[in-house]
Amino acid sequence: MPENLRPWFRFDQRSRKRQWAESNTVADLQSLDTPTLLSYKGFNLSLWPSVNPDAECNRACDIAIARELATRPDLNRYERQAFTLIIT
């Protein structure tokens, strides 16, 4: 999301990226499988600061994702512990 899209598209980047982010927001994190949730975590992190300048909002979303990842039995215990560190 931080990339400059002007060479390929002629539109207001910030509003279009915000629209993409809103249309790809997941309401129920438990509905995602673990690989998708890991990708979604990366997507969420890419939104700050170019699309979502509110650091607190972005951090709250990141914590919610990490909280869900910390419960996933298909991750090894070290990965789960790392996500537990993020949420504390």
PyMOL commands that set and color helices and strands:
alter all, ss='L'
color gray80, all
select helices_A, chain A and resi 13-23+29-31+34-46+55-69+77-87
alter helices_A, ss='H'
color red, helices_A
deselect
rebuild
show_as cartoon
